[in-house]
Amino acid sequence: MQMVFQNPFLSLDPHQPIGEGVEEVVSFHRLRPPAERAGRVEELLAAVGLDGRLAAKRPRQLSGGQCQRAAIARALAAEPQLLVLDEPVSALDVSTQAQILNLLADLRAKLGISVLMISHDLALVRQVADDVVVMYKGEVVESGKWRRFCRPRKRHIHVACSQRCPNIRVPDEQPDFHRSCQEAGSRPDPLQKGERC
């Protein structure tokens, strides 16, 4: 298992060139003999869409999207079966978000790895997820295939989904809970016991 964090500028060593960071992981896990490590670094950088010449650059010399690609390459260097992504595109502009999401889909298909993505962005979840788990106050409150989330069981989740994803509709037969959930901030107050929505 490897992790890719939300902010690559904080998760990458600011004083270490990105190529050295990737090579450090390959070396630590003893995945290649020393003579093959440089080639493996170039291979990983190419796999995430980075030019090999960027291997000598430090994170501050790269764009946000390039840094996130470097962080993904570093995570892939350990050859994980599971890649955990914590809000991997939230700090990026929309076009770069799309590029990173397409990259992750390609890597997932090509390498056969599983991806666990943590996100508050329901539109993003809708775009990339096969299965969804919604947590609230540390507990699972909804789970299932994304298609099922067109009709969530919990009313506050239904309202949150409908506000973020326009094609999810709050049932007309329950207009009162829509208003009460909006007044309650779309979800129950975490300090109150029980559900208000």
Secondary structure, 3 states (H helix, E strand, C coil): CEEECCCHHHHCCCCCCHHHHHHHHHHHCCCCCHHHHHHHHHHHHHHCCCCHHHHHCCHHHCCHHHHHHHHHHHHHCCCCCEEEEECCCCCCCHHHHHHHHHHHHHHHHHHCCEEEEECCCHHHHHHHCCEEEEEECCEEEEEEEHHHHHCCCCHHHHHHHHHHCCCCCCCCCCHHHHHHHHHCCCCCCCCCCCCCC
